[in-house]
Amino acid sequence: MGNGLTKLNSSDRRKRKKSKRKRDHEDSNPGNVCDVKLQSSNQVDPGNNCEPDMQGDNLSTEMTPTEFYNIIVAETWQGLPQLLEPDYILLLDCRDEEAYNSSHVATARHWSTFNPIKDFNEQIKKYQLIILYGSLESNCCLKFVSSKLTDVKLEHYHLKCSISGFLVKYPSLIALEPYSEFDHLSNEIKTMPSEVIPGSLFQGNIKHATDLDVISSLGISHIVNITMEHSNKFADKVQYLKVPLDDRSDEDLLTWLPKIISFVNSAISTFESKGVVLVHCNLGRSRSSAAVIGYLMSAKNMSLIEACNFLKDCRPTAMPNVGFLEQLLKFEKTTTGNSCTLSDLPF
């Protein structure tokens, strides 16, 4: 597409069931959020002659930092951290134990807590996602663990970058204590805004937009507040664009779309030290999704179908109401001459 963004391989995306489009409200419900599909690619000494490239292993897929972040911070349709869902995800830290004990990604376990001969088949296969991460120094261990997962035919993913750099970029995901059962973590883990354009554009809900820790940790400098009911909480710290729309099909999104696109473009491209934008509504599903899709179409030259699929990969709970989707169909028709139908979209 030539849009410069990290894009999941659409041919390898898990097929999504189409919504019957009865949702006219962003709080109407939904189903399972876990239908995101990524692009596809103990005590044994891993050895010392390992190469960093794991692409020859067709059960191991490389994952970008943004993909990893969005999986870790994802929320369920009930607004709870997806990370705490039973059997959803297994994060395996493949560094040495000293590095793991110093700091690691929340809920990650050290790889040595499993016996790679026995447990990898009996205990690990229940997880929907298995993700490995490490460092340059631990690459041999990561490749060893990957080979043992492959031996028992378990598809898995590995983080493209070193985990230390990832945790510097996303400090809110750091855990200092070793893994414990999820019920002890329920008050410590929270969702975060989804990263749409790495380091530049995030989408979230009102909780994210009113949490100073979230704003600070992500370096948010600009906020698009697409609500009627919520004020601009950090107006003394952040630049705002207030878009007073309700989540109703008859609301006029198209009138506001050029202003939203201009505001985001200006923040990202001309703001000193490069701005970071958060687009939010109430639940972070309908109004904000429609605005972000419109921005992707305009600024990144995506078709409506491409923009919807792209956002759905970044934020599985994205769900614009039917009226907004119809306006986006009109927006595409008038700006590019292209056209599609509601049934072509992944909602």
KALIN-V865032 format. One record per helix or strand of 2 or more residues. SS is the DSSP state (hx for helix, st for strand). FROM is the first residue (numbers start at 0). TO is the last residue. If there is no record, write none. Layout:
ss: [SS/SS]
from: [FROM/FROM]
to: [TO/TO]
//
This chain:
ss: [hx/st/hx/hx/st/hx/st/st/hx/hx/st/hx/st/hx/hx/st/hx/st/st/hx/hx/st/st/hx/st/hx/hx/hx/hx]
from: [9/59/64/81/88/96/103/108/110/118/128/135/155/162/170/173/181/193/200/205/211/221/238/252/276/286/303/321/341]
to: [11/62/72/83/92/101/104/109/112/121/132/150/158/168/172/174/183/196/203/208/217/224/241/269/279/298/313/335/343]
//
